[in-house]
């Protein structure tokens, strides 16, 4: 997809702030520090649209990005790492559940997993939760440039096995440094959004 417009519409901390309207949405989920902001900036060809942070767990809202007046990317808070109180975490948990279960515009989730490491318990829980609620998932294995090409298949297999990946779900190797996987990610997201 050629991106001619990409802008942050709203950072929503409450469900009533979610934008109205018919645009189909894809949510981006992953543990803090997995490279969500870099993924967003790379696939949208925008350098600083999504802020990358040195402090993982900084995204505490659902950030809705309008793309070409046709769709939304929704960056959801990273899991597993954020230094926040239990009470705050529970509040986010409720907001996320509400979003994932009730949002009619949501067409699927891109779950980002760091290819260098075995998926965490949180990664597995998130994947299982999405599958349980019948939310379509695309798994994107980030930071592919950090391991040699010869090891890519081995690392993909670890992710596939740990998540007990549904055979119909795709794993895409991705690097925000080299742009590897960008076209494939778009193709899969467009299938979710517009089919």
Number of C-alpha atoms within 10 A of each C-alpha: 10 10 11 10 13 19 16 15 14 16 19 17 16 16 15 8 11 17 14 8 7 11 18 17 26 25 21 25 24 26 24 20 22 21 23 27 20 23 24 23 19 21 18 20 15 15 12 12 17 20 14 17 13 8 12 18 18 18 20 18 19 25 23 23 23 19 20 14 12 13 20 26 24 24 24 23 24 22 20 16 14 18 12 11 9 9 9 12 16 11 13 19 14 14 19 19 12 13 19 20 14 11 13 12 18 22 21 22 24 22 23 26 27 23 25 19 11 18 21 16 12 14 22 16 13 18 23 15 14 18 14 9 10 11 15 17 26 22 23 25 26 25 22 25 18 12 12 8 10 8 11 16 11 12 20 18 14 16 25 19 13 15 20 12 19 11 7 9 12 15 21 20 25 25 22 21 13 12 15 18 19 18 13 14 21 15 13 15 20 15 11 19 19 11 7
